[in-house]
Amino acid sequence: MLRQHLEMRAQAHAGLRSEPLGPLDVAVHYAYVLDTTAELSDRLATTLDASERARAARFHFAQDRTHYIAAHSLLRSCLSQIAGSRDWRFTIDRFGKPEIEPPIDEPPLRFSLSHSHGIVACAIARGFPVGIDVETVGYDLPFMEIARNYFSEREYEALLAIERTKRAESFHRIWTLKEALVKAIGLGLSLPLKEFSFDVDPPTLTISPHIDEDVAAWQVVAHAPTIRHHIALAIRRPQTCSLAVSWYEVKLSLLGAPSSEQVHQQPPD
Ligand SMILES: CC(C)(COP(=O)(O)OP(=O)(O)OC[C@H]1O[C@@H](n2cnc3c(N)ncnc32)[C@H](O)[C@@H]1OP(=O)(O)O)[C@@H](O)C(=O)NCCC(=O)NCCS
């Protein structure tokens, strides 16, 4: 009991959600990665299972390995904070979408994970399919070319219409929204990207009749924790309800580590 209490306090100290996750809640946690030392990465890797550690070991670049470890360790900490510590196991469907196996709770916890240069994020909801994408703005990307190839005509035209200096940011906002939807639906890139469109301010979805999705069922939310980082979330829920989305910035260095406050204080058991 005391140990559990200490663990909960330590995780909340790291920035994890400390309230229970209700049926209409979505918790989004994100963490910056670039100052992650090799020592911290090794410590976080101890929270992964053998297959995740094996996958981490296969990355050629240390930076990719660090992002992978950070994202999966963050996910495990968030799930344990919400549903209690356990030996989390995952299954991957034929499109690559991961789910918790066996399902936990009813309605079952669902999640989505994303990593980009310098930042990782995960979203957790109960029952509803959820997709998250995070991107770091790359000003040197050939983004108009990418937009011409992957965005709908409407999105491309909207980008062309805005001032050049603002295009990179708008491109990433649209990109994250599209990716979040793709990940929530879970069909990967077999979903035709030009057949749905986002307006960014506020995020609004339009879906062509060629895709069998009810646009009213989608709640889409965007958040830019800094001017360089964009996070988007897409959730399919009953049309009649609006979900409460909360955002948490997590300090990776404090994940799983006893806080100095705890070291010096004994909470009541
Ligand atoms: C599979 C895909 C979701 C990967 O997205 P990404 O932006 O490259 O990478 P992210 O870091 O955001 O997401 C990767 C995570 O998504 C999850 N994922 C993989 N396949 C998935 C799927 N079919 N559905 C939902 N989630 C999936 C995994 O958890 C993966 O992390 P992991 O490999 O560490 O477990 C897919 O959308 C993709 O390949 N996109 C390529 C980019 C592109 O062309 N985008 C066009 C948008 S306009």
Ligand as a Chemical Component Dictionary entry (heavy atoms), coordinates in Angstrom:
data_LIG
# 
_chem_comp.id                   LIG 
_chem_comp.type                 NON-POLYMER 
_chem_comp.pdbx_formal_charge   0 
_chem_comp.three_letter_code    LIG 
# 
loop_
_chem_comp_atom.comp_id 
_chem_comp_atom.atom_id 
_chem_comp_atom.alt_atom_id 
_chem_comp_atom.type_symbol 
_chem_comp_atom.charge 
_chem_comp_atom.model_Cartn_x 
_chem_comp_atom.model_Cartn_y 
_chem_comp_atom.model_Cartn_z 
_chem_comp_atom.pdbx_ordinal 
LIG C1  C1  C 0 1.819  3.767  -39.672 1  
LIG C2  C2  C 0 1.782  5.237  -39.603 2  
LIG C3  C3  C 0 0.702  5.520  -38.666 3  
LIG C4  C4  C 0 3.126  5.793  -39.077 4  
LIG O1  O1  O 0 3.109  7.115  -38.742 5  
LIG P1  P1  P 0 4.442  7.969  -38.521 6  
LIG O2  O2  O 0 4.034  9.402  -38.540 7  
LIG O3  O3  O 0 5.496  7.516  -39.456 8  
LIG O4  O4  O 0 4.977  7.571  -37.092 9  
LIG P2  P2  P 0 4.429  7.914  -35.633 10 
LIG O5  O5  O 0 5.599  7.999  -34.771 11 
LIG O6  O6  O 0 3.476  9.042  -35.611 12 
LIG O7  O7  O 0 3.597  6.608  -35.267 13 
LIG C5  C5  C 0 4.222  5.371  -35.137 14 
LIG C6  C6  C 0 3.381  4.537  -34.193 15 
LIG O8  O8  O 0 2.070  4.376  -34.724 16 
LIG C7  C7  C 0 1.571  3.110  -34.326 17 
LIG N1  N1  N 0 1.065  2.475  -35.536 18 
LIG C8  C8  C 0 1.697  1.751  -36.467 19 
LIG N2  N2  N 0 0.828  1.370  -37.417 20 
LIG C9  C9  C 0 -0.372 1.862  -37.079 21 
LIG C10 C10 C 0 -1.676 1.791  -37.658 22 
LIG N3  N3  N 0 -1.928 1.131  -38.779 23 
LIG N4  N4  N 0 -2.685 2.420  -37.032 24 
LIG C11 C11 C 0 -2.480 3.086  -35.892 25 
LIG N5  N5  N 0 -1.255 3.197  -35.281 26 
LIG C12 C12 C 0 -0.232 2.580  -35.883 27 
LIG C13 C13 C 0 2.707  2.354  -33.643 28 
LIG O9  O9  O 0 2.508  2.454  -32.247 29 
LIG C14 C14 C 0 3.925  3.149  -34.044 30 
LIG O10 O10 O 0 4.910  3.222  -33.048 31 
LIG P3  P3  P 0 5.900  2.015  -32.750 32 
LIG O11 O11 O 0 6.331  1.484  -34.061 33 
LIG O12 O12 O 0 6.994  2.619  -31.938 34 
LIG O13 O13 O 0 5.080  1.036  -31.959 35 
LIG C15 C15 C 0 1.328  5.711  -40.984 36 
LIG O14 O14 O 0 0.406  6.733  -40.891 37 
LIG C16 C16 C 0 2.418  6.062  -41.908 38 
LIG O15 O15 O 0 3.179  5.222  -42.350 39 
LIG N6  N6  N 0 2.574  7.285  -42.253 40 
LIG C17 C17 C 0 3.664  7.699  -43.154 41 
LIG C18 C18 C 0 3.674  9.149  -43.371 42 
LIG C19 C19 C 0 2.678  9.650  -44.424 43 
LIG O16 O16 O 0 2.762  9.385  -45.609 44 
LIG N7  N7  N 0 1.708  10.446 -43.983 45 
LIG C20 C20 C 0 0.754  11.079 -44.819 46 
LIG C21 C21 C 0 -0.138 11.937 -43.966 47 
LIG S1  S1  S 0 -0.670 13.311 -44.855 48 
# 
loop_
_chem_comp_bond.comp_id 
_chem_comp_bond.atom_id_1 
_chem_comp_bond.atom_id_2 
_chem_comp_bond.value_order 
_chem_comp_bond.pdbx_ordinal 
LIG C1  C2  SING 1  
LIG C2  C3  SING 2  
LIG C2  C4  SING 3  
LIG C2  C15 SING 4  
LIG C4  O1  SING 5  
LIG O1  P1  SING 6  
LIG P1  O2  DOUB 7  
LIG P1  O3  SING 8  
LIG P1  O4  SING 9  
LIG O4  P2  SING 10 
LIG P2  O5  DOUB 11 
LIG P2  O6  SING 12 
LIG P2  O7  SING 13 
LIG O7  C5  SING 14 
LIG C5  C6  SING 15 
LIG C6  O8  SING 16 
LIG C6  C14 SING 17 
LIG O8  C7  SING 18 
LIG C7  N1  SING 19 
LIG C7  C13 SING 20 
LIG N1  C8  SING 21 
LIG N1  C12 SING 22 
LIG C8  N2  DOUB 23 
LIG N2  C9  SING 24 
LIG C9  C10 SING 25 
LIG C9  C12 DOUB 26 
LIG C10 N3  SING 27 
LIG C10 N4  DOUB 28 
LIG N4  C11 SING 29 
LIG C11 N5  DOUB 30 
LIG N5  C12 SING 31 
LIG C13 O9  SING 32 
LIG C13 C14 SING 33 
LIG C14 O10 SING 34 
LIG O10 P3  SING 35 
LIG P3  O11 DOUB 36 
LIG P3  O12 SING 37 
LIG P3  O13 SING 38 
LIG C15 O14 SING 39 
LIG C15 C16 SING 40 
LIG C16 O15 DOUB 41 
LIG C16 N6  SING 42 
LIG N6  C17 SING 43 
LIG C17 C18 SING 44 
LIG C18 C19 SING 45 
LIG C19 O16 DOUB 46 
LIG C19 N7  SING 47 
LIG N7  C20 SING 48 
LIG C20 C21 SING 49 
LIG C21 S1  SING 50 
# 
